[in-house]
Structure formats: structure tokens, C-alpha cells
Amino acid sequence: MYIQKTTHLAAALVLVFALVGCDKSETTTSSSATTATTATSPSNEPAVVDWKVTEKKRVQDDVDRINQSVAAGKSEDIIPYMHPKIFEVAKKTPADLKKVLAKAGAEMKKRGMTFESSEYVTAPYFLESEKSQFVIIPLKRVFNMPDKKLEQQGFLFGERKKGTEKWGYIEGKQLDDNNIRTLFPDFPKGELLPSSIANVIKK
């Protein structure tokens, strides 16, 4: 199995779920373009909103809440954002992982690791199958340590069933192009996951 130890899983989750506050860079439409579109649309035809537009805001809001929870020292509040597959693979209950996360967070604090910054590498992008919707959130995160900095470029992966609102997230470093389809057999064929790269910079 791709996750060997629960402690490894917890450490990865702390790094990602705890520290993924991002700038919300939105692409806006100019007022002139909006006016032109409105003028050519029939007045009695309701506007069709792409689900990906509304869900972009939802996943960004999720990222903000995760970040705020951990910043406030409430690691238990990130549990609802974890994908159910995490509990299945770790063979742990939410209460079990809550304890492990707390321990991993304390270890990070003991080592003097702090969050410096996080930003989108690209905007979150969405995929779908017949029954599921997926989101990939490419991120670049920087962590401070007493004698070095750690730059991580990776992604957060989210999945939900069509017809539901709640997304569940997994740290992308735990996934690859093979095990993604073991966990999610309907993940679109031919789609490749972003790479996860870590760079250590000595001070």
C-alpha cells in the first residue's frame, strides 16, 4: 500500500491541511464584455453557470477554513475536510487521527517549523467522470526552519460524488498516476497528476 505508516500519513496531512492558505487570484470579465454578452442573450433564457466556476470558490473557501483552524490551534477542525479514503487506508477513526495529527503538529512546533507562504501555481482545475467530480489544486508552499527553508511544489487533490456539495481532500504527495485509480477507479483515463517537488534552501 502506498501509505506505509499512519505517522507518515499524519505528517503529510499536517503539512498540507494545516498550511495551505492561498491568495485568491480571480480572473474577472470586463464590463464591456459582460454587456455584449447580455445584449445577445434572450431575456427570457436563464443564465447558465458552469459548476466549475462556483466550485472554484468553494474549494478556495475550504482551503481558507483549514488554514484558519490550524492557525487557531484547532487541529480537530480539519478532520471534516479529509477524504474518507484517508480513514479507510489508515484504518483509523477520525478520533484516532485527531490524536495523531496533534502529536505530529507538536513535533513540527518542537522542530521550529513554521509556515511562511503559500500560493497557487495555477488556478484549481476540475475533472469529472460519470459519477464523480475531481479537483486538483496546484500549490507552492514555503516552510521556515531554524537553519533552512523548505519549498514544496505539489498539489491538493479533492473528490466528491455528483449531486453532493462536500469535497474530501488528500495531499497530492501521497498519490501518483497508478494508485490514483486504485483509490478512484473512475478518475479520467489519460489524465496525469502534477509532480511534487521539494527544495531545501540553507540559510
C-alpha positions in Angstrom: 0.0 0.0 0.0 1.3 3.5 -0.8 1.0 4.7 2.8 3.2 2.6 5.0 2.7 4.1 8.4 -0.1 6.2 9.9 2.6 8.6 11.3 3.8 9.3 7.8 0.2 10.0 6.7 -0.4 12.3 9.6 2.8 14.3 9.0 1.9 14.8 5.4 -1.6 15.9 6.3 -0.3 18.4 8.9 2.0 19.9 6.3 -0.8 20.3 3.8 -4.1 20.7 5.6 -2.6 23.0 8.2 -0.7 25.3 6.0 -2.4 25.9 2.7 -3.7 29.4 2.9 -3.6 30.8 -0.6 -4.0 34.1 -2.5 -7.3 34.0 -4.3 -6.4 35.3 -7.7 -9.6 35.5 -9.7 -10.0 36.1 -13.4 -12.6 38.8 -14.0 -14.6 39.7 -17.1 -14.5 43.3 -18.3 -17.7 45.2 -18.0 -17.8 45.8 -21.8 -17.6 42.1 -22.5 -20.3 41.4 -20.0 -22.6 44.0 -21.6 -22.0 42.5 -25.0 -22.9 39.0 -23.8 -26.1 40.3 -22.1 -27.2 42.1 -25.2 -27.1 39.0 -27.4 -28.7 36.7 -24.8 -32.5 36.2 -24.9 -34.1 38.0 -22.0 -36.3 35.0 -21.1 -33.5 32.5 -21.1 -31.8 32.0 -17.7 -28.1 32.3 -17.5 -26.2 29.0 -17.3 -23.5 29.0 -14.6 -20.7 26.5 -15.1 -20.4 24.4 -11.9 -16.6 24.7 -12.1 -16.9 28.5 -11.5 -18.9 28.1 -8.3 -16.8 25.2 -7.1 -13.6 27.1 -7.5 -14.8 29.5 -4.8 -16.0 26.6 -2.6 -12.6 24.8 -2.7 -10.7 28.0 -2.0 -13.0 28.7 0.9 -12.2 25.2 2.2 -8.5 25.9 2.0 -9.0 29.1 4.0 -11.0 27.4 6.7 -8.4 24.6 7.0 -5.7 27.2 7.4 -7.6 29.3 9.9 -8.4 26.2 12.0 -4.8 25.2 12.4 -3.6 28.7 12.9 -6.1 28.9 15.8 -4.7 25.6 17.2 -7.9 23.6 16.4 -6.4 20.7 14.5 -9.6 18.7 15.1 -11.5 21.1 12.8 -9.5 19.9 9.7 -10.8 16.3 10.1 -14.1 17.0 8.2 -12.1 18.1 5.2 -10.2 14.8 4.9 -11.3 12.4 2.3 -12.9 9.2 3.6 -10.2 7.2 1.8 -7.7 8.5 4.3 -9.5 6.8 7.2 -10.0 3.7 5.1 -6.3 3.4 4.2 -5.0 4.3 7.6 -7.6 2.0 9.3 -8.3 4.7 11.8 -11.3 6.6 13.0 -11.5 10.4 13.0 -10.9 10.4 16.7 -7.7 8.3 16.2 -6.3 10.6 13.5 -7.2 13.7 15.6 -4.7 12.4 18.2 -2.0 11.6 15.6 -2.4 15.0 14.0 -2.0 16.7 17.3 1.2 14.7 18.0 2.6 15.5 14.6 1.8 19.2 14.9 3.5 19.3 18.3 6.6 17.7 16.7 6.6 20.4 14.0 6.5 23.1 16.6 9.3 21.4 18.6 11.4 21.4 15.5 10.7 25.1 14.9 8.9 24.6 11.6 6.6 27.5 10.7 4.6 28.4 7.7 5.9 31.3 5.6 3.8 31.5 2.5 1.6 29.6 0.0 0.4 30.4 -3.4 -1.4 28.8 -6.4 1.0 27.6 -9.1 -2.1 27.6 -11.4 -5.8 28.1 -10.6 -7.6 25.0 -9.3 -8.8 22.8 -12.2 -11.6 20.3 -12.3 -12.3 17.0 -13.9 -15.3 14.7 -13.9 -16.5 11.2 -14.6 -20.0 9.8 -14.9 -20.4 9.7 -11.1 -17.7 11.8 -9.6 -16.1 15.3 -9.7 -12.4 15.9 -9.0 -10.3 19.0 -8.3 -6.6 19.4 -8.4 -5.2 22.5 -6.6 -1.5 23.1 -7.5 0.3 24.8 -4.7 3.7 26.2 -3.8 4.4 26.3 -0.1 7.3 27.6 1.9 8.2 26.5 5.4 10.7 28.0 7.7 13.1 26.0 9.9 15.8 27.3 12.2 18.6 26.6 9.8 16.8 26.2 6.4 13.7 26.8 4.3 11.7 24.1 2.7 10.0 24.9 -0.6 7.3 22.4 -1.7 5.6 22.5 -5.0 2.8 20.0 -5.2 -1.0 19.8 -5.1 -4.1 19.1 -3.1 -6.5 16.5 -4.6 -10.2 16.7 -4.0 -13.1 14.3 -4.9 -16.8 14.2 -4.4 -19.8 12.4 -5.8 -22.0 14.2 -8.2 -25.1 15.6 -6.5 -23.2 16.3 -3.3 -21.7 19.5 -2.0 -18.8 18.4 0.3 -15.3 17.8 -1.1 -12.9 15.5 0.6 -9.1 16.2 0.2 -5.9 14.2 0.0 -2.3 15.5 -0.1 -1.1 15.0 -3.6 2.3 13.8 -2.4 0.6 10.6 -1.4 -0.8 10.0 -4.9 0.7 9.0 -8.3 -0.7 8.1 -11.7 -1.1 4.4 -10.6 -2.6 4.5 -7.2 -5.0 7.3 -8.0 -7.0 4.8 -10.0 -6.8 2.2 -7.2 -8.4 4.7 -4.9 -10.7 6.3 -7.6 -11.3 3.8 -10.4 -13.3 6.4 -12.3 -10.6 9.0 -12.4 -10.4 10.0 -16.1 -8.0 7.9 -18.1 -5.2 9.8 -19.7 -5.1 12.5 -17.1 -1.7 12.9 -15.4 -1.2 14.3 -11.9 1.2 17.2 -11.3 4.7 16.5 -9.9 5.6 17.1 -6.3 9.0 18.7 -5.8 10.8 19.7 -2.6 13.7 22.1 -2.4 15.7 22.7 0.7 17.4 26.1 1.0 20.1 26.5 3.7 20.1 29.9 5.5 
